[in-house]
Amino acid sequence: MKASGFLIVAAYLVGGCASETPSKLLDDYEEVDTTTVLDAPSSKPGTFSPEHRDAVLRGEYLVELLGCGSCHTDGALVGAPDMDRALAGSRTGIAFTNPLGEKYPGVIYPANITPDNKTGIGEWTDSRIANAIRAGIGRHGSRRLASMPWQGYARISDDDVAAIVGYLRSIDAVEHDVPDEVEPGERATHPFVYFGVYRSK
């Protein structure tokens, strides 16, 4: 077992469930190797004016640097990214409550952040995209996304956020629906990972 997997199990055991062995706790999960760094898709010619070229290229760099593709690309959470769906959302979710402490954890499926009007951010305003990046505010606008690491992005400069927005608007739109969020206590119908180490069977 990898050290990271051991730490998750150890933390659970300390939490009061020492009567079960680690192997029993993980019967419903399999260990996976995630994809942590992905190339961002290239911007589409003609979607931005020449004077915005540097900003769009900076946005591409930032999207790669921040690792957006490792959650928002289908298959990346389980080490098999589908680059035809780069940044188009994931049908593998991320548990935002502890699946080792509750049978049916809450699960969120990373959104499609390509400029597709139907399933992506094509109809979102620039400020709405900026709020999603900096504050984790999702498509419904009422609360923060549980698995979005917005705390690490909260202090991104206005220029850098604008560069990311410009870049996301410049890539190919990919129509790709992702499953709806699963509330804690409900059974997920699509697979999910927990801390990127274990995937539900």
N, C-alpha and C positions, 0 to 999 in steps of 0.2 A: 504494500500500500504506500502511496506517495505520502510525503511529510504533510502536505496540505490536507489530504484526506484524513490522515491521522489526527490532525489538529481539530478538524470538525467533529470527528467522533469523540475525541477526548473532551471537548467542550460540552458535548451533549451528556457524556457520562457524569461529569462533574455537576451537571444541572439536576441530578437526582434520579437518573435512570440506569444506575450501575448494575442492576440485576440482569440487563440484557447485554449480550456480547456484541461487539462492533459488527461482526459478520451478520448477526440477526437483524440489527438495525438497518443494514444496507441491502437486505434481501430484495427489495423492490427497486434497486438502483444499480447502475453499472458505471464504472469509472471511465471518464472520457478525457481526451487531450484536446483542449480548446485551441482555436486559432486566435492569437493575440494581436498580430500585426498584419494588416491587409493593405494592398495598394488601393488608393481611392480611384474610382472610375474617372476617366478623362472627361474634361468638359467638352460640350458639344459646340463645334464651330458655328458662329452666327448667333449665339444666344446672348452675347454680351458685346458691348462696343469696345473698340481697341483701347480706349483710355481706361477701361476697367480690367484689362488683361492681367495686370500685376496683382490686383486685389483678388481676382478669381483664382490665380495660381497660388496665392497665399492661403486662400480658403481651402484649396485642395490639400496643401501642406498641413494645415491645421487639422483637417478631418482625419488625415493619416496619423498625425502626431497624437491626437486625442483618442485614437482607437475606435472611432465611431463604427467602422465596419465590423468590428469583432462582435458587436451585438446586433446591429441593424442589417447584417447580411445573412440570408438564409443559410443554415448549415454551419456557420462559423462557430457557434457556441458548442458544437460537438466535433470540431476539427475537420469539417468537410464543407468549406464555403462554396456556395454556388455563385460564381462571379457573374453569371447572367442576371442574377438578382442582387447585385452589389448595392447596398444601402436601401434595398426595397423591403426591408422588414424580415422578421424571423418567425417561422412556424414552430420553432422550439422556443419555449418560454423560459423565464427566470423566476424561480420561487422567491417571493418577498417575505414569506413567513417560513418558519423552520419545519421542513418536511420530516425531520427526525423526531420532532416533538408533537406533530399532529398529522393524522393520516392524509388529510387533504389540505395542503398549503395553498395560500394565495399565489397566483401566478400571473405575471404580465408578459405579453409578447411584444418585443421591440417593434416599433412602428416602421412603416415605409416612409423614408425621408427623401425619396426622389420626387420630382415635381409632377407626378401623376395627379390629375385633377380628381379622379375617383377614389383612389386608395392611398394616395400620398399627400404631400404638402403643397400641391400645385395651387390650391385656392386659399392657402394660408397667407396672411399679411406678413410683411417682414418683421413687424413687432411681435407677432404671435410666434414666429419661429425663434426669434431672439429670446422670448420668455421661456420657450421650451428648453433652449440651451442653457440659459443662465439660472432659471428657477425651476426647471422640471415640470412646467405646467403643460399638461397634455391636451389632447384635442377637445376635451370637454371643458377645459378652462377652469375647473372648480377646485382641483387639488393637485398636489405634486405627484409625479410618477415615482413609485416606490423603488424602482431599480435604476433610474436615471442618475448618474453621478453628478448632478447639477452643482452640488456643493463645491466640487473641484473646478467648476466652470463659472462660478458666480462673479468672479472678478475679471473675466475676460474683457478686454478693452472694447469700446464701441467699434473701433476700426476692425478689430479681429472678428467680432460677431458679424459685422456687415460683410466681411470677406467670406465667412462661412456661408452666410445666406446667399450671397452672390454665386458662390460655387455650387451650392445645392440646386439653385435655379438653373444652372448651366449644364447639368448632366442629363442624360437620357431619362425620360419618364418611364418607369416600369410599373405596369399594373400588377399588383400583387397584394391580395388581402391577407391579413394575419388574423389569427383567432382573437376573440374578445378576451379581456381580462377575466380571470377566474377568482372569485372571492374566496377567502379562507372558509373551509368547511364544504366547499363544492368540489366535485371531482373534475379534474382537468381531462379533456378529451384529446389533447395533443401533448407531446413530451415536453419536459422542462428540465432545466439544470438547477443545481443549487451551488452557488459560489463558483460556477464553472468547473466543478470537479466531478459531480455525479449527475447522471441523467436518469430520469424515471424510465422504467421498462414498459 
